Amino acid sequence: MLERMISTSDVERAAARIEGHVRRTPVFGDDGVWFKLEHLQHTGSFKARGAFNRIIAAGELSAAGVVAASGGNAGLAVAHAAREFGVAARVYVPVNAPAVKVAKLRQLGAAVELVGDKYADAYDAAVKDAADRGALFCHAYDQPEICAGQGTVGLELLADLDGLDTILVAVGGGGLMAGIAAAVEGRARVVGVEPRTAPTLHAALAAGEPVPVEVSGVAADSLGASRLGDIAFAVAVRAEVGSVLVDDAAIVSARLALWDRYRLAVEPGGATAYAALLAGAYRPEPGERVAVLLCGANTDPATLTSPTTAPPAARTPR
């Protein structure tokens, strides 16, 4: 399992590699809560950090470039990073991937391959293609360079918020959680927040190992991994990462609250960490300094309805 671990030093090296390639996203506080606006990152999610770190760390690439499998955000990040370095990118996605993300992939110059009706189908096709053509495979969440790159968000939070106690982070495959937990280990606590309809971390901690889970619900397009990554599990156990679950209704309410209160447009996965506070799934102690990571903004603005109208429809699992 040791080769599947990452440490603070891995995240620090990643930060040095990707400096100048990613945005240092802002933090703002309101009513005792601090929001890290990572949905303002390149391509609309934190995933750009890991993609740049993976590609830069690999060194010289073959003419085949890079390959990824993604329901959306990871593929967008890989396509963006590849374009910045002038290398080819091919992204495999399920046929039911959100149209807004597929269109953006093509705008970024990636070759898009629609395969199967779930993420696992796209993943298998991408792995085979990378091996056949000698391309660099960029995992959506379970590679050391990917996790370490995502963890640079945690270093920024430590630098920007004195006395930070807790970071609430949405969990899908767990790469973001793993990176942040490694970055802040011994200095702040990390709590993973998941939809009840996609509890990869919660199930893994209960079972003592990553296990498959059924995935559905409003945030499935971005938090729809069916199994927690091995790196994420190893780091979560070592760093004693907490785990809480929220209902789809709480995610929808949190997303609408972010829009109504602050005019912050995030996707359902991006609102999941905030849902833990609004729904009471996580209750801070008096004086506890809590940061909420808003991790993604790749959403259809038409679904930013007011609380008096119908909530967004549940999305098909990736």
C-alpha atoms as a printed R data frame, in Angstrom:
    type eleno elety resid chain resno       x      y       z
1   ATOM     1    CA   MET     A     1   0.000  0.000   0.000
2   ATOM     2    CA   LEU     A     2   2.970  2.341   0.537
3   ATOM     3    CA   GLU     A     3   3.329  3.051  -3.183
4   ATOM     4    CA   ARG     A     4  -0.283  4.235  -3.128
5   ATOM     5    CA   MET     A     5   0.356  6.905  -0.525
6   ATOM     6    CA   ILE     A     6   1.140 10.590  -0.937
7   ATOM     7    CA   SER     A     7   2.572 13.013   1.616
8   ATOM     8    CA   THR     A     8   2.792 16.731   2.258
9   ATOM     9    CA   SER     A     9   6.111 16.840   0.409
10  ATOM    10    CA   ASP     A    10   4.471 15.376  -2.720
11  ATOM    11    CA   VAL     A    11   1.900 18.168  -2.635
12  ATOM    12    CA   GLU     A    12   4.591 20.798  -2.123
13  ATOM    13    CA   ARG     A    13   6.504 19.508  -5.155
14  ATOM    14    CA   ALA     A    14   3.290 19.593  -7.159
15  ATOM    15    CA   ALA     A    15   2.721 23.213  -6.152
16  ATOM    16    CA   ALA     A    16   6.159 24.140  -7.488
17  ATOM    17    CA   ARG     A    17   5.507 22.322 -10.784
18  ATOM    18    CA   ILE     A    18   2.142 23.848 -11.544
19  ATOM    19    CA   GLU     A    19   2.850 27.403 -10.398
20  ATOM    20    CA   GLY     A    20   1.945 29.748 -13.220
21  ATOM    21    CA   HIS     A    21  -0.282 27.170 -14.883
22  ATOM    22    CA   VAL     A    22  -3.235 27.300 -12.468
23  ATOM    23    CA   ARG     A    23  -5.117 30.089 -10.752
24  ATOM    24    CA   ARG     A    24  -4.706 30.816  -7.072
25  ATOM    25    CA   THR     A    25  -8.416 30.954  -6.365
26  ATOM    26    CA   PRO     A    26  -9.828 33.403  -3.805
27  ATOM    27    CA   VAL     A    27 -11.252 32.805  -0.348
28  ATOM    28    CA   PHE     A    28 -14.017 34.838   1.223
29  ATOM    29    CA   GLY     A    29 -15.779 34.579   4.558
30  ATOM    30    CA   ASP     A    30 -19.369 35.132   5.617
31  ATOM    31    CA   ASP     A    31 -21.190 34.317   8.852
32  ATOM    32    CA   GLY     A    32 -18.243 32.411  10.271
33  ATOM    33    CA   VAL     A    33 -17.678 30.232   7.188
34  ATOM    34    CA   TRP     A    34 -14.915 30.613   4.613
35  ATOM    35    CA   PHE     A    35 -15.454 29.573   1.006
36  ATOM    36    CA   LYS     A    36 -12.612 28.522  -1.262
37  ATOM    37    CA   LEU     A    37 -13.773 29.472  -4.747
38  ATOM    38    CA   GLU     A    38 -12.108 26.675  -6.652
39  ATOM    39    CA   HIS     A    39 -14.999 26.616  -9.115
40  ATOM    40    CA   LEU     A    40 -13.220 29.647 -10.624
41  ATOM    41    CA   GLN     A    41 -10.246 27.458 -11.578
42  ATOM    42    CA   HIS     A    42  -9.371 26.853 -15.251
43  ATOM    43    CA   THR     A    43 -12.070 24.686 -16.885
44  ATOM    44    CA   GLY     A    44 -14.361 25.273 -13.920
45  ATOM    45    CA   SER     A    45 -12.990 22.808 -11.364
46  ATOM    46    CA   PHE     A    46 -10.013 21.861  -9.209
47  ATOM    47    CA   LYS     A    47  -9.114 19.119 -11.687
48  ATOM    48    CA   ALA     A    48  -6.767 21.392 -13.636
49  ATOM    49    CA   ARG     A    49  -4.269 21.179 -10.775
50  ATOM    50    CA   GLY     A    50  -3.875 17.428 -10.999
51  ATOM    51    CA   ALA     A    51  -3.862 17.380 -14.783
52  ATOM    52    CA   PHE     A    52  -1.011 19.862 -15.007
53  ATOM    53    CA   ASN     A    53   0.984 18.043 -12.347
54  ATOM    54    CA   ARG     A    54   0.529 14.676 -14.039
55  ATOM    55    CA   ILE     A    55   1.584 15.955 -17.465
56  ATOM    56    CA   ILE     A    56   4.526 18.045 -16.257
57  ATOM    57    CA   ALA     A    57   5.845 15.277 -14.003
58  ATOM    58    CA   ALA     A    58   5.755 12.808 -16.916
59  ATOM    59    CA   GLY     A    59   8.304 14.814 -18.886
60  ATOM    60    CA   GLU     A    60   8.467 14.415 -22.660
61  ATOM    61    CA   LEU     A    61   5.360 12.807 -24.149
62  ATOM    62    CA   SER     A    62   4.960 10.682 -27.263
63  ATOM    63    CA   ALA     A    63   3.100 11.948 -30.315
64  ATOM    64    CA   ALA     A    64   0.038 10.089 -29.007
65  ATOM    65    CA   GLY     A    65  -0.250 12.677 -26.257
66  ATOM    66    CA   VAL     A    66  -2.595 12.048 -23.346
67  ATOM    67    CA   VAL     A    67  -5.710  9.969 -22.757
68  ATOM    68    CA   ALA     A    68  -8.341 10.274 -20.042
69  ATOM    69    CA   ALA     A    69 -11.674  8.775 -19.076
70  ATOM    70    CA   SER     A    70 -14.110 11.170 -17.504
71  ATOM    71    CA   GLY     A    71 -17.739 12.036 -17.031
72  ATOM    72    CA   GLY     A    72 -16.682 15.627 -17.550
73  ATOM    73    CA   ASN     A    73 -14.471 17.651 -15.218
74  ATOM    74    CA   ALA     A    74 -11.334 15.509 -15.281
75  ATOM    75    CA   GLY     A    75 -11.484 15.290 -19.045
76  ATOM    76    CA   LEU     A    76 -11.890 19.050 -19.342
77  ATOM    77    CA   ALA     A    77  -8.820 19.580 -17.186
78  ATOM    78    CA   VAL     A    78  -6.696 17.139 -19.162
79  ATOM    79    CA   ALA     A    79  -7.827 18.667 -22.460
80  ATOM    80    CA   HIS     A    80  -6.989 22.162 -21.211
81  ATOM    81    CA   ALA     A    81  -3.544 21.180 -19.938
82  ATOM    82    CA   ALA     A    82  -2.769 19.277 -23.134
83  ATOM    83    CA   ARG     A    83  -3.741 22.281 -25.241
84  ATOM    84    CA   GLU     A    84  -1.463 24.517 -23.152
85  ATOM    85    CA   PHE     A    85   1.466 22.229 -23.935
86  ATOM    86    CA   GLY     A    86   0.493 21.629 -27.563
87  ATOM    87    CA   VAL     A    87  -0.060 17.875 -27.220
88  ATOM    88    CA   ALA     A    88  -2.932 15.729 -28.429
89  ATOM    89    CA   ALA     A    89  -5.709 14.734 -26.030
90  ATOM    90    CA   ARG     A    90  -8.297 11.992 -26.360
91  ATOM    91    CA   VAL     A    91 -11.075 11.739 -23.777
92  ATOM    92    CA   TYR     A    92 -13.436  8.796 -23.342
93  ATOM    93    CA   VAL     A    93 -16.822  9.590 -21.809
94  ATOM    94    CA   PRO     A    94 -20.044  7.641 -21.271
95  ATOM    95    CA   VAL     A    95 -22.769  8.327 -23.799
96  ATOM    96    CA   ASN     A    96 -24.892  9.961 -21.089
97  ATOM    97    CA   ALA     A    97 -22.244 12.480 -20.014
98  ATOM    98    CA   PRO     A    98 -23.631 16.032 -19.586
99  ATOM    99    CA   ALA     A    99 -23.877 17.756 -22.957
100 ATOM   100    CA   VAL     A   100 -22.396 20.986 -21.609
101 ATOM   101    CA   LYS     A   101 -19.193 19.148 -20.647
102 ATOM   102    CA   VAL     A   102 -18.913 17.176 -23.884
103 ATOM   103    CA   ALA     A   103 -19.293 20.368 -25.915
104 ATOM   104    CA   LYS     A   104 -16.586 22.057 -23.875
105 ATOM   105    CA   LEU     A   105 -14.228 19.112 -24.369
106 ATOM   106    CA   ARG     A   106 -14.508 19.561 -28.101
107 ATOM   107    CA   GLN     A   107 -14.030 23.314 -27.803
108 ATOM   108    CA   LEU     A   108 -10.750 22.614 -26.004
109 ATOM   109    CA   GLY     A   109  -9.579 20.549 -28.970
110 ATOM   110    CA   ALA     A   110  -9.893 17.075 -27.467
111 ATOM   111    CA   ALA     A   111 -10.974 14.089 -29.507
112 ATOM   112    CA   VAL     A   112 -14.068 12.803 -27.707
113 ATOM   113    CA   GLU     A   113 -14.991  9.115 -27.741
114 ATOM   114    CA   LEU     A   114 -18.457  8.168 -26.440
115 ATOM   115    CA   VAL     A   115 -18.324  4.656 -24.985
116 ATOM   116    CA   GLY     A   116 -20.847  2.758 -22.880
117 ATOM   117    CA   ASP     A   117 -23.389  4.065 -20.419
118 ATOM   118    CA   LYS     A   118 -21.204  4.239 -17.317
119 ATOM   119    CA   TYR     A   119 -17.796  5.545 -16.311
120 ATOM   120    CA   ALA     A   120 -16.284  2.052 -16.052
121 ATOM   121    CA   ASP     A   121 -16.886  1.467 -19.770
122 ATOM   122    CA   ALA     A   122 -15.126  4.688 -20.718
123 ATOM   123    CA   TYR     A   123 -12.304  3.920 -18.297
124 ATOM   124    CA   ASP     A   124 -11.612  0.462 -19.743
125 ATOM   125    CA   ALA     A   125 -11.559  1.858 -23.279
126 ATOM   126    CA   ALA     A   126  -9.213  4.683 -22.291
127 ATOM   127    CA   VAL     A   127  -6.741  2.391 -20.528
128 ATOM   128    CA   LYS     A   128  -6.600  0.087 -23.543
129 ATOM   129    CA   ASP     A   129  -6.152  2.989 -25.954
130 ATOM   130    CA   ALA     A   130  -3.324  4.505 -23.914
131 ATOM   131    CA   ALA     A   131  -1.520  1.153 -23.803
132 ATOM   132    CA   ASP     A   132  -2.044  0.499 -27.519
133 ATOM   133    CA   ARG     A   133  -0.808  3.907 -28.669
134 ATOM   134    CA   GLY     A   134   1.758  4.719 -25.973
135 ATOM   135    CA   ALA     A   135  -0.156  7.739 -24.695
136 ATOM   136    CA   LEU     A   136   0.047  9.059 -21.156
137 ATOM   137    CA   PHE     A   137  -3.017  7.911 -19.215
138 ATOM   138    CA   CYS     A   138  -4.396 10.495 -16.802
139 ATOM   139    CA   HIS     A   139  -6.632  8.912 -14.185
140 ATOM   140    CA   ALA     A   140  -9.579 10.950 -12.960
141 ATOM   141    CA   TYR     A   141  -8.608 10.534  -9.304
142 ATOM   142    CA   ASP     A   142  -6.320  7.602  -8.435
143 ATOM   143    CA   GLN     A   143  -2.760  8.480  -9.465
144 ATOM   144    CA   PRO     A   144  -0.178 10.002  -7.102
145 ATOM   145    CA   GLU     A   145   0.507 12.985  -9.363
146 ATOM   146    CA   ILE     A   146  -3.195 13.666  -9.799
147 ATOM   147    CA   CYS     A   147  -3.910 13.550  -6.068
148 ATOM   148    CA   ALA     A   148  -0.868 15.638  -5.173
149 ATOM   149    CA   GLY     A   149  -1.841 18.272  -7.706
150 ATOM   150    CA   GLN     A   150  -5.364 18.512  -6.332
151 ATOM   151    CA   GLY     A   151  -3.909 18.869  -2.848
152 ATOM   152    CA   THR     A   152  -2.325 22.211  -3.676
153 ATOM   153    CA   VAL     A   153  -5.741 23.687  -2.832
154 ATOM   154    CA   GLY     A   154  -5.036 22.727   0.764
155 ATOM   155    CA   LEU     A   155  -1.696 24.518   0.833
156 ATOM   156    CA   GLU     A   156  -3.409 27.690  -0.378
157 ATOM   157    CA   LEU     A   157  -6.050 27.412   2.332
158 ATOM   158    CA   LEU     A   158  -3.415 27.066   5.040
159 ATOM   159    CA   ALA     A   159  -1.615 30.125   3.724
160 ATOM   160    CA   ASP     A   160  -4.770 32.217   3.426
161 ATOM   161    CA   LEU     A   161  -6.593 31.305   6.653
162 ATOM   162    CA   ASP     A   162  -4.767 31.586   9.965
163 ATOM   163    CA   GLY     A   163  -5.909 29.077  12.530
164 ATOM   164    CA   LEU     A   164  -7.909 26.980  10.092
165 ATOM   165    CA   ASP     A   165  -9.449 23.999  11.891
166 ATOM   166    CA   THR     A   166 -11.561 22.062   9.380
167 ATOM   167    CA   ILE     A   167 -11.979 21.749   5.619
168 ATOM   168    CA   LEU     A   168 -15.201 20.334   4.194
169 ATOM   169    CA   VAL     A   169 -14.561 18.602   0.862
170 ATOM   170    CA   ALA     A   170 -16.917 16.810  -1.515
171 ATOM   171    CA   VAL     A   171 -15.839 13.237  -2.295
172 ATOM   172    CA   GLY     A   172 -16.379 11.182  -5.416
173 ATOM   173    CA   GLY     A   173 -13.351  9.063  -6.280
174 ATOM   174    CA   GLY     A   174 -11.462 10.854  -3.540
175 ATOM   175    CA   GLY     A   175  -8.499 12.429  -5.318
176 ATOM   176    CA   LEU     A   176  -9.254 15.925  -4.044
177 ATOM   177    CA   MET     A   177  -9.861 14.720  -0.505
178 ATOM   178    CA   ALA     A   178  -6.652 12.683  -0.534
179 ATOM   179    CA   GLY     A   179  -4.543 15.548  -1.810
180 ATOM   180    CA   ILE     A   180  -5.931 18.066   0.666
181 ATOM   181    CA   ALA     A   181  -5.673 15.644   3.594
182 ATOM   182    CA   ALA     A   182  -2.030 14.990   2.742
183 ATOM   183    CA   ALA     A   183  -1.344 18.721   2.328
184 ATOM   184    CA   VAL     A   184  -2.810 19.782   5.679
185 ATOM   185    CA   GLU     A   185  -2.035 16.670   7.724
186 ATOM   186    CA   GLY     A   186  -1.262 17.600  11.300
187 ATOM   187    CA   ARG     A   187  -2.401 21.190  10.763
188 ATOM   188    CA   ALA     A   188  -6.128 20.960   9.963
189 ATOM   189    CA   ARG     A   189  -8.861 18.331   9.842
190 ATOM   190    CA   VAL     A   190 -10.533 17.199   6.626
191 ATOM   191    CA   VAL     A   191 -14.135 15.991   6.490
192 ATOM   192    CA   GLY     A   192 -15.388 14.292   3.345
193 ATOM   193    CA   VAL     A   193 -18.966 15.073   2.327
194 ATOM   194    CA   GLU     A   194 -20.859 12.718   0.023
195 ATOM   195    CA   PRO     A   195 -24.341 12.259  -1.354
196 ATOM   196    CA   ARG     A   196 -26.168  9.369   0.280
197 ATOM   197    CA   THR     A   197 -26.660  8.121  -3.267
198 ATOM   198    CA   ALA     A   198 -22.870  7.840  -3.896
199 ATOM   199    CA   PRO     A   199 -21.128  7.045  -0.569
200 ATOM   200    CA   THR     A   200 -17.726  5.786  -1.713
201 ATOM   201    CA   LEU     A   201 -15.701  7.098   1.253
202 ATOM   202    CA   HIS     A   202 -18.352  6.256   3.833
203 ATOM   203    CA   ALA     A   203 -18.664  2.694   2.547
204 ATOM   204    CA   ALA     A   204 -14.894  2.198   2.344
205 ATOM   205    CA   LEU     A   205 -14.319  3.347   5.914
206 ATOM   206    CA   ALA     A   206 -17.099  1.066   7.135
207 ATOM   207    CA   ALA     A   207 -15.739 -1.933   5.219
208 ATOM   208    CA   GLY     A   208 -12.068 -1.302   5.943
209 ATOM   209    CA   GLU     A   209 -11.257 -1.124   2.243
210 ATOM   210    CA   PRO     A   210 -12.620  0.473  -0.942
211 ATOM   211    CA   VAL     A   211 -15.771 -1.328  -2.062
212 ATOM   212    CA   PRO     A   212 -18.143 -0.860  -5.024
213 ATOM   213    CA   VAL     A   213 -21.263  1.206  -4.356
214 ATOM   214    CA   GLU     A   214 -24.389  1.914  -6.332
215 ATOM   215    CA   VAL     A   215 -24.364  5.451  -7.710
216 ATOM   216    CA   SER     A   216 -27.238  7.749  -8.586
217 ATOM   217    CA   GLY     A   217 -28.557 11.184  -7.736
218 ATOM   218    CA   VAL     A   218 -28.264 14.841  -8.531
219 ATOM   219    CA   ALA     A   219 -24.451 15.032  -8.247
220 ATOM   220    CA   ALA     A   220 -23.619 11.770 -10.018
221 ATOM   221    CA   ASP     A   221 -22.052 13.478 -13.048
222 ATOM   222    CA   SER     A   222 -19.172 14.777 -10.911
223 ATOM   223    CA   LEU     A   223 -19.267 12.643  -7.735
224 ATOM   224    CA   GLY     A   224 -20.297  9.459  -9.476
225 ATOM   225    CA   ALA     A   225 -17.292  7.203  -8.992
226 ATOM   226    CA   SER     A   226 -18.504  3.749  -7.997
227 ATOM   227    CA   ARG     A   227 -15.474  3.021  -5.807
228 ATOM   228    CA   LEU     A   228 -13.127  5.123  -3.717
229 ATOM   229    CA   GLY     A   229  -9.570  5.279  -5.051
230 ATOM   230    CA   ASP     A   230  -6.843  3.276  -3.312
231 ATOM   231    CA   ILE     A   231  -4.766  6.385  -2.659
232 ATOM   232    CA   ALA     A   232  -7.768  8.177  -1.205
233 ATOM   233    CA   PHE     A   233  -8.505  5.302   1.163
234 ATOM   234    CA   ALA     A   234  -4.905  5.046   2.347
235 ATOM   235    CA   VAL     A   235  -4.655  8.765   3.050
236 ATOM   236    CA   ALA     A   236  -8.111  8.942   4.631
237 ATOM   237    CA   VAL     A   237  -7.184  6.246   7.144
238 ATOM   238    CA   ARG     A   238  -3.767  7.701   7.904
239 ATOM   239    CA   ALA     A   239  -5.033 11.281   8.279
240 ATOM   240    CA   GLU     A   240  -8.263 10.262  10.061
241 ATOM   241    CA   VAL     A   241 -10.500 11.971   7.535
242 ATOM   242    CA   GLY     A   242 -14.104 12.325   8.693
243 ATOM   243    CA   SER     A   243 -17.132 11.314   6.664
244 ATOM   244    CA   VAL     A   244 -20.680 12.698   6.532
245 ATOM   245    CA   LEU     A   245 -23.564 12.089   4.140
246 ATOM   246    CA   VAL     A   246 -26.149 14.488   2.709
247 ATOM   247    CA   ASP     A   247 -29.403 13.958   0.839
248 ATOM   248    CA   ASP     A   248 -29.953 15.121  -2.731
249 ATOM   249    CA   ALA     A   249 -32.494 17.647  -1.459
250 ATOM   250    CA   ALA     A   250 -29.818 19.201   0.759
251 ATOM   251    CA   ILE     A   251 -27.428 19.467  -2.196
252 ATOM   252    CA   VAL     A   252 -30.076 21.173  -4.318
253 ATOM   253    CA   SER     A   253 -30.878 23.584  -1.478
254 ATOM   254    CA   ALA     A   254 -27.204 24.398  -0.919
255 ATOM   255    CA   ARG     A   255 -26.673 25.057  -4.614
256 ATOM   256    CA   LEU     A   256 -29.635 27.413  -4.713
257 ATOM   257    CA   ALA     A   257 -28.497 29.143  -1.512
258 ATOM   258    CA   LEU     A   258 -25.052 29.808  -2.988
259 ATOM   259    CA   TRP     A   259 -26.710 31.416  -5.987
260 ATOM   260    CA   ASP     A   260 -29.368 33.359  -4.089
261 ATOM   261    CA   ARG     A   261 -27.061 34.612  -1.316
262 ATOM   262    CA   TYR     A   262 -23.764 35.143  -3.125
263 ATOM   263    CA   ARG     A   263 -24.449 34.753  -6.858
264 ATOM   264    CA   LEU     A   264 -22.046 31.814  -6.949
265 ATOM   265    CA   ALA     A   265 -22.974 29.405  -9.748
266 ATOM   266    CA   VAL     A   266 -21.778 25.890  -8.926
267 ATOM   267    CA   GLU     A   267 -22.726 22.426 -10.082
268 ATOM   268    CA   PRO     A   268 -24.435 20.060  -7.620
269 ATOM   269    CA   GLY     A   269 -21.131 18.395  -6.757
270 ATOM   270    CA   GLY     A   270 -19.664 21.819  -6.075
271 ATOM   271    CA   ALA     A   271 -22.403 22.560  -3.531
272 ATOM   272    CA   THR     A   272 -22.178 19.231  -1.710
273 ATOM   273    CA   ALA     A   273 -19.676 20.330   0.941
274 ATOM   274    CA   TYR     A   274 -21.801 23.373   1.812
275 ATOM   275    CA   ALA     A   275 -24.863 21.136   2.087
276 ATOM   276    CA   ALA     A   276 -23.263 19.479   5.115
277 ATOM   277    CA   LEU     A   277 -23.412 22.772   6.991
278 ATOM   278    CA   LEU     A   278 -26.855 23.874   5.878
279 ATOM   279    CA   ALA     A   279 -28.425 20.484   6.577
280 ATOM   280    CA   GLY     A   280 -26.663 20.004   9.901
281 ATOM   281    CA   ALA     A   281 -24.760 16.907   8.795
282 ATOM   282    CA   TYR     A   282 -21.672 18.680  10.093
283 ATOM   283    CA   ARG     A   283 -22.020 20.947  13.118
284 ATOM   284    CA   PRO     A   284 -18.937 23.051  13.944
285 ATOM   285    CA   GLU     A   285 -17.922 23.532  17.549
286 ATOM   286    CA   PRO     A   286 -18.087 27.081  18.941
287 ATOM   287    CA   GLY     A   287 -15.181 29.067  17.518
288 ATOM   288    CA   GLU     A   288 -14.232 26.372  14.997
289 ATOM   289    CA   ARG     A   289 -12.820 27.871  11.803
290 ATOM   290    CA   VAL     A   290 -14.326 25.971   8.874
291 ATOM   291    CA   ALA     A   291 -13.533 26.259   5.181
292 ATOM   292    CA   VAL     A   292 -15.912 24.941   2.530
293 ATOM   293    CA   LEU     A   293 -14.472 23.996  -0.834
294 ATOM   294    CA   LEU     A   294 -16.663 24.925  -3.818
295 ATOM   295    CA   CYS     A   295 -15.069 22.563  -6.278
296 ATOM   296    CA   GLY     A   296 -16.912 22.816  -9.591
297 ATOM   297    CA   ALA     A   297 -18.930 25.158 -11.805
298 ATOM   298    CA   ASN     A   298 -19.637 23.141 -14.947
299 ATOM   299    CA   THR     A   299 -23.391 23.389 -14.854
300 ATOM   300    CA   ASP     A   300 -26.294 24.561 -16.939
301 ATOM   301    CA   PRO     A   301 -27.192 28.095 -15.741
302 ATOM   302    CA   ALA     A   302 -30.816 27.434 -16.650
303 ATOM   303    CA   THR     A   303 -31.024 25.068 -13.673
304 ATOM   304    CA   LEU     A   304 -30.188 27.831 -11.184
305 ATOM   305    CA   THR     A   305 -33.817 28.170 -10.228
306 ATOM   306    CA   SER     A   306 -35.193 30.011  -7.234
307 ATOM   307    CA   PRO     A   307 -36.372 27.972  -4.226
308 ATOM   308    CA   THR     A   308 -39.975 28.611  -5.277
309 ATOM   309    CA   THR     A   309 -39.560 26.653  -8.503
310 ATOM   310    CA   ALA     A   310 -38.805 23.040  -9.245
311 ATOM   311    CA   PRO     A   311 -35.307 21.787  -8.332
312 ATOM   312    CA   PRO     A   312 -32.921 20.462 -11.002
313 ATOM   313    CA   ALA     A   313 -33.707 16.954 -12.194
314 ATOM   314    CA   ALA     A   314 -31.473 14.143 -10.963
315 ATOM   315    CA   ARG     A   315 -28.657 13.319 -13.335
316 ATOM   316    CA   THR     A   316 -27.775  9.988 -14.812
317 ATOM   317    CA   PRO     A   317 -24.802  8.309 -13.086
318 ATOM   318    CA   ARG     A   318 -21.571  8.493 -15.028
